[in-house]
Amino acid sequence: MLPVISNPHELRKLAAWYREFAERAGNPAIWEARLRTAEELTAEADRLEKTNLKQLDEAATIDFVE
């Protein structure tokens, strides 16, 4: 289960941490799990950034129309 972090930058830092520690894993299953977690964190950061940009776009459109 992923931690609840809503800051894309923090998610990317955590993903980097998982990638770094994946390299130190002596067990292939642990290595794979850490890389999978890093990929999930990166995907969540991408999703949040996309959502944030969409919300900013919508807010700018509303301000412009009013």
LOFI-771636 format. One record per atom (N, C-alpha, C): x, z, y; residue number from 0; residue in one letter; atom name. Coordinates in Angstrom, 2 decimals, decimal comma, always signed. Layout:
N
((X Z Y) NUM A CA),
...
This chain:
66
((+0,84 +0,00 -1,18) 0 M N),
((+0,00 +0,00 +0,00) 0 M CA),
((+0,89 +0,00 +1,24) 0 M C),
((+0,53 -0,84 +2,22) 1 L N),
((+1,31 -0,96 +3,44) 1 L CA),
((+0,97 +0,15 +4,42) 1 L C),
((+1,95 +0,58 +5,20) 2 P N),
((+1,66 +1,58 +6,23) 2 P CA),
((+0,78 +0,97 +7,32) 2 P C),
((+0,08 +1,81 +8,04) 3 V N),
((-0,79 +1,34 +9,12) 3 V CA),
((+0,04 +1,28 +10,40) 3 V C),
((+0,46 +0,07 +10,75) 4 I N),
((+1,23 -0,18 +11,96) 4 I CA),
((+0,59 -1,39 +12,62) 4 I C),
((+0,25 -1,26 +13,89) 5 S N),
((-0,42 -2,37 +14,56) 5 S CA),
((+0,49 -3,11 +15,54) 5 S C),
((+1,76 -2,77 +15,55) 6 N N),
((+2,72 -3,41 +16,44) 6 N CA),
((+3,52 -4,44 +15,63) 6 N C),
((+3,37 -5,74 +15,92) 7 P N),
((+4,09 -6,76 +15,15) 7 P CA),
((+5,60 -6,56 +15,12) 7 P C),
((+6,17 -6,11 +16,24) 8 H N),
((+7,62 -5,88 +16,30) 8 H CA),
((+8,03 -4,79 +15,30) 8 H C),
((+7,27 -3,72 +15,24) 9 E N),
((+7,57 -2,63 +14,30) 9 E CA),
((+7,41 -3,10 +12,85) 9 E C),
((+6,40 -3,92 +12,61) 10 L N),
((+6,21 -4,47 +11,26) 10 L CA),
((+7,40 -5,32 +10,85) 10 L C),
((+7,91 -6,12 +11,77) 11 R N),
((+9,08 -6,96 +11,46) 11 R CA),
((+10,33 -6,11 +11,22) 11 R C),
((+10,48 -5,03 +11,97) 12 K N),
((+11,61 -4,12 +11,73) 12 K CA),
((+11,52 -3,50 +10,34) 12 K C),
((+10,32 -3,09 +9,97) 13 L N),
((+10,12 -2,50 +8,65) 13 L CA),
((+10,37 -3,53 +7,55) 13 L C),
((+9,93 -4,76 +7,77) 14 A N),
((+10,17 -5,83 +6,81) 14 A CA),
((+11,68 -6,05 +6,62) 14 A C),
((+12,42 -6,02 +7,71) 15 A N),
((+13,88 -6,18 +7,64) 15 A CA),
((+14,49 -5,04 +6,83) 15 A C),
((+13,98 -3,84 +7,02) 16 W N),
((+14,46 -2,69 +6,25) 16 W CA),
((+14,23 -2,91 +4,76) 16 W C),
((+13,04 -3,36 +4,40) 17 Y N),
((+12,75 -3,62 +2,98) 17 Y CA),
((+13,67 -4,71 +2,42) 17 Y C),
((+13,94 -5,75 +3,21) 18 R N),
((+14,84 -6,81 +2,73) 18 R CA),
((+16,25 -6,28 +2,52) 18 R C),
((+16,71 -5,46 +3,45) 19 E N),
((+18,05 -4,88 +3,33) 19 E CA),
((+18,17 -4,02 +2,08) 19 E C),
((+17,17 -3,20 +1,83) 20 F N),
((+17,23 -2,32 +0,68) 20 F CA),
((+16,91 -3,03 -0,62) 20 F C),
((+16,29 -4,19 -0,54) 21 A N),
((+16,06 -4,99 -1,75) 21 A CA),
((+17,40 -5,43 -2,31) 21 A C),
((+18,34 -5,75 -1,42) 22 E N),
((+19,66 -6,19 -1,86) 22 E CA),
((+20,40 -5,10 -2,62) 22 E C),
((+20,07 -3,85 -2,38) 23 R N),
((+20,75 -2,73 -3,02) 23 R CA),
((+20,10 -2,31 -4,34) 23 R C),
((+18,96 -2,88 -4,63) 24 A N),
((+18,23 -2,49 -5,84) 24 A CA),
((+19,00 -2,96 -7,08) 24 A C),
((+19,17 -2,07 -8,01) 25 G N),
((+19,83 -2,44 -9,25) 25 G CA),
((+18,85 -3,00 -10,27) 25 G C),
((+17,60 -2,80 -10,02) 26 N N),
((+16,55 -3,21 -10,94) 26 N CA),
((+15,83 -4,43 -10,37) 26 N C),
((+15,73 -5,53 -11,13) 27 P N),
((+15,06 -6,73 -10,63) 27 P CA),
((+13,60 -6,49 -10,23) 27 P C),
((+12,91 -5,59 -10,91) 28 A N),
((+11,51 -5,31 -10,57) 28 A CA),
((+11,42 -4,64 -9,20) 28 A C),
((+12,34 -3,73 -8,90) 29 I N),
((+12,36 -3,06 -7,60) 29 I CA),
((+12,74 -4,06 -6,51) 29 I C),
((+13,72 -4,91 -6,80) 30 W N),
((+14,14 -5,95 -5,86) 30 W CA),
((+12,95 -6,82 -5,50) 30 W C),
((+12,22 -7,28 -6,51) 31 E N),
((+11,07 -8,15 -6,27) 31 E CA),
((+9,97 -7,44 -5,49) 31 E C),
((+9,71 -6,18 -5,83) 32 A N),
((+8,65 -5,42 -5,13) 32 A CA),
((+9,01 -5,23 -3,65) 32 A C),
((+10,26 -4,96 -3,37) 33 R N),
((+10,68 -4,77 -1,97) 33 R CA),
((+10,59 -6,07 -1,18) 33 R C),
((+10,97 -7,17 -1,81) 34 L N),
((+10,86 -8,46 -1,12) 34 L CA),
((+9,40 -8,83 -0,90) 34 L C),
((+8,55 -8,53 -1,86) 35 R N),
((+7,11 -8,81 -1,73) 35 R CA),
((+6,53 -7,99 -0,58) 35 R C),
((+6,94 -6,73 -0,50) 36 T N),
((+6,47 -5,87 +0,59) 36 T CA),
((+6,93 -6,42 +1,94) 36 T C),
((+8,18 -6,87 +2,01) 37 A N),
((+8,70 -7,45 +3,25) 37 A CA),
((+7,89 -8,68 +3,64) 37 A C),
((+7,55 -9,51 +2,67) 38 E N),
((+6,75 -10,71 +2,95) 38 E CA),
((+5,35 -10,33 +3,45) 38 E C),
((+4,76 -9,31 +2,86) 39 E N),
((+3,43 -8,86 +3,29) 39 E CA),
((+3,47 -8,31 +4,71) 39 E C),
((+4,52 -7,56 +5,02) 40 L N),
((+4,66 -7,01 +6,37) 40 L CA),
((+4,84 -8,13 +7,40) 40 L C),
((+5,64 -9,12 +7,06) 41 T N),
((+5,86 -10,24 +7,96) 41 T CA),
((+4,56 -11,03 +8,16) 41 T C),
((+3,82 -11,23 +7,09) 42 A N),
((+2,54 -11,94 +7,19) 42 A CA),
((+1,55 -11,17 +8,07) 42 A C),
((+1,55 -9,85 +7,94) 43 E N),
((+0,66 -9,03 +8,77) 43 E CA),
((+1,09 -9,10 +10,24) 43 E C),
((+2,39 -9,10 +10,51) 44 A N),
((+2,88 -9,23 +11,88) 44 A CA),
((+2,45 -10,58 +12,46) 44 A C),
((+2,56 -11,64 +11,67) 45 D N),
((+2,12 -12,96 +12,11) 45 D CA),
((+0,63 -12,96 +12,42) 45 D C),
((-0,17 -12,34 +11,55) 46 R N),
((-1,61 -12,29 +11,73) 46 R CA),
((-1,97 -11,53 +13,01) 46 R C),
((-1,30 -10,40 +13,23) 47 L N),
((-1,56 -9,60 +14,43) 47 L CA),
((-1,19 -10,37 +15,70) 47 L C),
((-0,06 -11,05 +15,68) 48 E N),
((+0,35 -11,82 +16,85) 48 E CA),
((-0,65 -12,93 +17,14) 48 E C),
((-1,11 -13,59 +16,10) 49 K N),
((-2,10 -14,66 +16,27) 49 K CA),
((-3,40 -14,10 +16,84) 49 K C),
((-3,84 -12,96 +16,33) 50 T N),
((-5,06 -12,31 +16,82) 50 T CA),
((-4,89 -11,89 +18,27) 50 T C),
((-3,75 -11,31 +18,60) 51 N N),
((-3,49 -10,87 +19,97) 51 N CA),
((-3,49 -12,05 +20,94) 51 N C),
((-2,87 -13,17 +20,53) 52 L N),
((-2,84 -14,35 +21,39) 52 L CA),
((-4,25 -14,91 +21,58) 52 L C),
((-5,03 -14,90 +20,52) 53 K N),
((-6,40 -15,40 +20,62) 53 K CA),
((-7,21 -14,53 +21,58) 53 K C),
((-7,04 -13,22 +21,48) 54 Q N),
((-7,77 -12,31 +22,37) 54 Q CA),
((-7,34 -12,50 +23,83) 54 Q C),
((-6,05 -12,71 +24,05) 55 L N),
((-5,56 -12,97 +25,41) 55 L CA),
((-6,13 -14,27 +25,95) 55 L C),
((-6,18 -15,28 +25,10) 56 D N),
((-6,75 -16,57 +25,49) 56 D CA),
((-8,22 -16,42 +25,87) 56 D C),
((-8,96 -15,70 +25,04) 57 E N),
((-10,38 -15,49 +25,31) 57 E CA),
((-10,58 -14,71 +26,60) 57 E C),
((-9,76 -13,69 +26,83) 58 A N),
((-9,87 -12,89 +28,05) 58 A CA),
((-9,56 -13,74 +29,28) 58 A C),
((-8,57 -14,60 +29,17) 59 A N),
((-8,22 -15,47 +30,29) 59 A CA),
((-9,33 -16,46 +30,57) 59 A C),
((-9,96 -16,95 +29,53) 60 T N),
((-11,07 -17,89 +29,69) 60 T CA),
((-12,25 -17,21 +30,36) 60 T C),
((-12,55 -15,99 +29,95) 61 I N),
((-13,66 -15,24 +30,55) 61 I CA),
((-13,39 -14,97 +32,02) 61 I C),
((-12,17 -14,55 +32,34) 62 D N),
((-11,80 -14,29 +33,74) 62 D CA),
((-11,91 -15,56 +34,58) 62 D C),
((-11,52 -16,68 +34,01) 63 F N),
((-11,54 -17,93 +34,72) 63 F CA),
((-12,97 -18,39 +35,00) 63 F C),
((-13,86 -18,19 +34,01) 64 V N),
((-15,25 -18,62 +34,13) 64 V CA),
((-16,00 -17,75 +35,13) 64 V C),
((-15,71 -16,48 +35,16) 65 E N),
((-16,43 -15,56 +36,06) 65 E CA),
((-15,99 -15,84 +37,44) 65 E C),
